[in-house]
Amino acid sequence: MPLTVGIIGCGRMGQLYAEAYNTLPETELVAIAEMNPERLRVVGERFGVDALFADARQMLDTVTPDIVAVVLPGKYIKDAVIAAAEAGVGGISTDKPIGAVLSDVDEMVDACAQAGAVFAGGNLQRAMTEVQQAAARLKSGEFGPILGASVHRFGSEISGGGCQHIAVLRLLTGAEVTEVTAWGDPPEALEQEDDEGLQINGQFRLSSGLVCPVFTDETPCRGVEVWTQDTLVRWDWDVPQIFRGFDAQGRRQPIDPQYEPAEYPQYGYLGTSIQSFLRILAQGVEHEDELFVSGHDLLKSLEVAVAAKHSALRGSVPLSLPLEDRSLALYPRAYRWLGGDASGVPQSTEEAASNSPS
Ligand SMILES: NC(=O)c1ccc[n+]([C@@H]2O[C@H](COP(=O)([O-])OP(=O)(O)OC[C@H]3O[C@@H](n4cnc5c(N)ncnc54)[C@H](O)[C@@H]3O)[C@@H](O)[C@H]2O)c1
């Protein structure tokens, strides 16, 4: 019997989830909750789903799918995740950024833990099969001990997009960020409640003892680098490059990493993220920390971004993680927080009805 799936929030991103769950052999999409009635009608027709609801509560009062994917604008994620946990859904996933206020995200993680539900993250580059394989090789010691790590282009959206950097950094180094010291620019962006336009330079202290520089600039990568004496792994918003050994001038040499391909390449890293979720659901909640992306990972990404903003705001004070003050917050830009309809870039009904949403 396939696992039944309900999608809560079926806009641009929710439709990508619906496509994946509708075609994977292990799952069957059975219910959709979507606030926009026209969009709800056309995505129901498009995916052949009759159980259509206006919101999470209505859905969960009627059906309890095995899996609920919450693909809502940030403002609405908490209520839907907690409602799903209270309804007894065994597997709940959401996407980034998971929220704005740290205590809200704590509540989601706690509600899922108390209910015994697996709480997964979503479409993050951390779930890319090649990123996972590079991390596994670093962890195995194949490249020798990790000597350094750096974060590049941590700016303009440190919560909304920068959460990708933090999630990859923690994976590749196998370490937690334990202290954040940051400088923020421009000053008016630091004073805002949201992360739009805020550029961060600084350093992250890691639980492994390494101190990781954080650059606003590209220098020349835009992502995360982790290195050993003779190897450098570079994630630059794509399949990680691996450099191994040196040429006659002592320069690092790119190698072909010979990554294994993903089983369902058509769904990209959303597909590998979902597959990891299905695997952990089968193994049990005690394996939750093996998820390619977990709710905990999304919380850690938010927490580092919040710490960077507040360190910078207070004059580059080093802030220890976990942050004690759980009322601290950082909001993403309006599209991510409120969605396309409310922020002036709605998806048209025609696009929602078609097989290739914009
Ligand atoms: N991981 C990624 O690469 C990535 C990329 C884009 C978006 N996202 C995230 O995915 C989420 C959705 O983004 P999107 O691009 O699909 O936005 P969108 O605006 O296209 O879709 C959101 C949908 O949710 C519906 N909705 C809003 N509030 C609701 C509620 N309370 N109950 C039911 N339905 C509700 C809206 O009507 C809309 O159809 C956001 O959190 C965004 O940050 C992640």
The ligand as an SDF file (V2000), in Angstrom:
LIG
                    3D

 44 48  0  0  0  0  0  0  0  0999 V2000
   13.3600   25.5640   -0.9530 N   0  0  0  0  0  0  0  0  0  0  0  0
   13.1940   26.3300   -2.0080 C   0  0  0  0  0  0  0  0  0  0  0  0
   13.9840   26.2960   -2.9450 O   0  0  0  0  0  0  0  0  0  0  0  0
   12.0080   27.2470   -2.0680 C   0  0  0  0  0  0  0  0  0  0  0  0
   11.7560   27.9370   -3.2480 C   0  0  0  0  0  0  0  0  0  0  0  0
   10.6270   28.7260   -3.2960 C   0  0  0  0  0  0  0  0  0  0  0  0
    9.8000   28.8340   -2.1830 C   0  0  0  0  0  0  0  0  0  0  0  0
   10.1170   28.1670   -1.0320 N   0  0  0  0  0  0  0  0  0  0  0  0
    9.2480   28.2750    0.1420 C   0  0  0  0  0  0  0  0  0  0  0  0
    8.0610   27.5380   -0.1210 O   0  0  0  0  0  0  0  0  0  0  0  0
    6.9430   28.2110    0.4700 C   0  0  0  0  0  0  0  0  0  0  0  0
    5.8770   28.4840   -0.5790 C   0  0  0  0  0  0  0  0  0  0  0  0
    6.4260   29.2750   -1.6240 O   0  0  0  0  0  0  0  0  0  0  0  0
    5.7260   29.3580   -3.0440 P   0  0  0  0  0  0  0  0  0  0  0  0
    6.7340   29.8530   -4.0050 O   0  0  0  0  0  0  0  0  0  0  0  0
    5.0190   28.0840   -3.3630 O   0  0  0  0  0  0  0  0  0  0  0  0
    4.6420   30.4930   -2.7570 O   0  0  0  0  0  0  0  0  0  0  0  0
    3.2110   30.7020   -3.4490 P   0  0  0  0  0  0  0  0  0  0  0  0
    2.7110   32.0090   -3.0110 O   0  0  0  0  0  0  0  0  0  0  0  0
    3.3000   30.3920   -4.9190 O   0  0  0  0  0  0  0  0  0  0  0  0
    2.3270   29.5350   -2.7900 O   0  0  0  0  0  0  0  0  0  0  0  0
    1.8590   29.5430   -1.4760 C   0  0  0  0  0  0  0  0  0  0  0  0
    0.4550   28.9480   -1.5040 C   0  0  0  0  0  0  0  0  0  0  0  0
   -0.0250   28.8120   -0.1780 O   0  0  0  0  0  0  0  0  0  0  0  0
   -1.3860   29.2290   -0.1510 C   0  0  0  0  0  0  0  0  0  0  0  0
   -1.7160   29.6410    1.2130 N   0  0  0  0  0  0  0  0  0  0  0  0
   -1.3010   30.7490    1.8770 C   0  0  0  0  0  0  0  0  0  0  0  0
   -1.7400   30.7290    3.1450 N   0  0  0  0  0  0  0  0  0  0  0  0
   -2.4620   29.5940    3.2870 C   0  0  0  0  0  0  0  0  0  0  0  0
   -3.1440   29.0070    4.3790 C   0  0  0  0  0  0  0  0  0  0  0  0
   -3.1570   29.5810    5.5700 N   0  0  0  0  0  0  0  0  0  0  0  0
   -3.7590   27.8090    4.1690 N   0  0  0  0  0  0  0  0  0  0  0  0
   -3.7340   27.2130    2.9510 C   0  0  0  0  0  0  0  0  0  0  0  0
   -3.0980   27.7300    1.8810 N   0  0  0  0  0  0  0  0  0  0  0  0
   -2.4650   28.9060    2.0460 C   0  0  0  0  0  0  0  0  0  0  0  0
   -1.4690   30.3590   -1.1550 C   0  0  0  0  0  0  0  0  0  0  0  0
   -2.7980   30.5570   -1.5960 O   0  0  0  0  0  0  0  0  0  0  0  0
   -0.5300   29.8580   -2.2480 C   0  0  0  0  0  0  0  0  0  0  0  0
   -1.1920   29.0900   -3.2360 O   0  0  0  0  0  0  0  0  0  0  0  0
    7.5230   29.4660    1.1230 C   0  0  0  0  0  0  0  0  0  0  0  0
    7.7780   29.1740    2.4790 O   0  0  0  0  0  0  0  0  0  0  0  0
    8.8120   29.6970    0.4000 C   0  0  0  0  0  0  0  0  0  0  0  0
    9.7590   30.4040    1.1640 O   0  0  0  0  0  0  0  0  0  0  0  0
   11.1870   27.3700   -0.9730 C   0  0  0  0  0  0  0  0  0  0  0  0
  1  2  1  0
  2  3  2  0
  2  4  1  0
  4  5  1  0
  4 44  2  0
  5  6  2  0
  6  7  1  0
  7  8  2  0
  8  9  1  0
  8 44  1  0
  9 10  1  0
  9 42  1  0
 10 11  1  0
 11 12  1  0
 11 40  1  0
 12 13  1  0
 13 14  1  0
 14 15  2  0
 14 16  1  0
 14 17  1  0
 17 18  1  0
 18 19  2  0
 18 20  1  0
 18 21  1  0
 21 22  1  0
 22 23  1  0
 23 24  1  0
 23 38  1  0
 24 25  1  0
 25 26  1  0
 25 36  1  0
 26 27  1  0
 26 35  1  0
 27 28  2  0
 28 29  1  0
 29 30  1  0
 29 35  2  0
 30 31  1  0
 30 32  2  0
 32 33  1  0
 33 34  2  0
 34 35  1  0
 36 37  1  0
 36 38  1  0
 38 39  1  0
 40 41  1  0
 40 42  1  0
 42 43  1  0
M  CHG  2   8   1  16  -1
M  END
$$$$
